[in-house]
Amino acid sequence: MRKSPALRRLITFGAALTVAIAGSMVAVTPAQAGCQTVAIWSTDTDQYVSAELNDTAFPGMLRARAGAIGPWEKFTMCVDGLGYFTLKSNANGRYVAVEHNFSGRYQHMLRARTPASQLGAWERFLLEDWGDVVAFRSDRGFYVTAEFGYTDPKEKGMLRSRQGQTYRGPWESFDYFQA
């Protein structure tokens, strides 16, 4: 069951951003782009994305696995005037990066692990508005997916940037809310 947010911020590509506040659409110029605290919602499983801070193998791994918003489910989303954004985990103060150098099932995993002093292309994403859901694309153009086919409880729902085509499937469908 989808939850209805009081505030949902959508980005449309072009000259302006679009903000939906309590159902009313308002155009915002790129100069007004900024930051807000959000919770990211996997629309496939109705679960919030968490930064797994207690994971000893991959601290900060992002997983869609929480039924409620707590400290690990809050992120600061900063949008620039071109439709790019960064995500910073409010729980550990680190920016979300795509792990391009990992291999196998962890290749392109998303982790909150980068300090502000080291921000680069791996920490930049695009947001696509698919109508009632959104999709995230990484610096290399791949869509972020929530890996619900993984059976290991520590990996189930892991976010990875791996879908190369516009599939528009449930694993690539997200939403986000002011937290």
URCOR-V453902 format. One record per backbone hydrogen bond with DSSP energy under -0.5 kcal/mol. NH is the residue of the N-H (numbers start at 0). CO is the residue of the C=O. If there is no record, write none. Layout:
BEGIN
nh;co
NH;CO
NH;CO
END
This chain:
BEGIN
nh;co
4;2
7;19
9;7
9;17
11;9
16;27
17;9
18;25
19;7
20;18
20;23
21;5
21;19
23;20
25;18
27;16
29;14
31;28
32;29
35;76
37;74
38;176
40;174
41;46
42;40
42;172
43;172
45;41
46;41
47;65
48;39
49;62
50;71
51;49
51;60
52;50
54;51
55;53
59;51
60;51
60;57
61;109
62;49
63;156
64;47
64;62
65;47
69;67
72;69
73;70
74;37
75;87
76;35
76;74
77;75
77;85
78;33
78;76
79;83
82;79
84;124
85;77
87;75
88;93
89;73
90;73
92;88
94;113
95;86
96;110
97;121
98;96
98;108
99;97
101;98
105;102
106;103
107;98
108;98
108;105
109;158
110;96
111;59
112;94
112;110
113;94
117;114
118;115
122;119
123;120
124;84
125;136
126;82
127;134
129;127
129;132
131;129
133;173
134;127
136;125
137;141
140;137
142;162
143;135
144;159
145;170
146;144
146;157
147;145
149;146
154;151
155;151
156;146
157;146
157;154
158;61
159;144
160;107
161;142
161;159
162;142
163;161
166;164
171;168
172;169
173;133
173;171
174;40
176;38
177;6
178;36
END
